[in-house]
């Protein structure tokens, strides 16, 4: 599908570097934000420079994962970051 849409797919450019509790186990927004702070790393900042990036996450709980990933991507030079989640936690 990526070839047909002429899109690059990068599954490994943004890496989770610490094991943490699942976000759904956190009781409030502040705990969730702390849980993902500095959780992700980008090894090659040129990968996303000047590009529009679509982040796909399985479950939206508080938005902390997408927010933290977006910060990392913007700091690495991404032009735009869009988030898409497949489900929302109750």
ChimeraX attribute file (.defattr): number of C-alpha atoms within 10 A of each C-alpha:
attribute: neighborCount
match mode: 1-to-1
recipient: residues
	/A:1	6
	/A:2	8
	/A:3	8
	/A:4	6
	/A:5	7
	/A:6	8
	/A:7	9
	/A:8	9
	/A:9	11
	/A:10	10
	/A:11	7
	/A:12	9
	/A:13	14
	/A:14	19
	/A:15	13
	/A:16	14
	/A:17	11
	/A:18	11
	/A:19	9
	/A:20	10
	/A:21	10
	/A:22	11
	/A:23	22
	/A:24	14
	/A:25	10
	/A:26	16
	/A:27	9
	/A:28	11
	/A:29	14
	/A:30	11
	/A:31	13
	/A:32	21
	/A:33	18
	/A:34	12
	/A:35	19
	/A:36	22
	/A:37	13
	/A:38	15
	/A:39	17
	/A:40	18
	/A:41	16
	/A:42	19
	/A:43	12
	/A:44	11
	/A:45	17
	/A:46	12
	/A:47	16
	/A:48	22
	/A:49	17
	/A:50	13
	/A:51	15
	/A:52	15
	/A:53	20
	/A:54	13
	/A:55	16
	/A:56	12
	/A:57	14
	/A:58	10
	/A:59	16
	/A:60	18
	/A:61	19
	/A:62	18
	/A:63	17
	/A:64	20
	/A:65	22
	/A:66	20
	/A:67	16
	/A:68	16
	/A:69	24
	/A:70	20
	/A:71	14
	/A:72	19
	/A:73	27
	/A:74	19
	/A:75	14
	/A:76	18
	/A:77	16
	/A:78	20
	/A:79	14
	/A:80	15
	/A:81	18
	/A:82	11
	/A:83	15
	/A:84	13
	/A:85	14
	/A:86	9
	/A:87	11
	/A:88	11
	/A:89	9
	/A:90	6
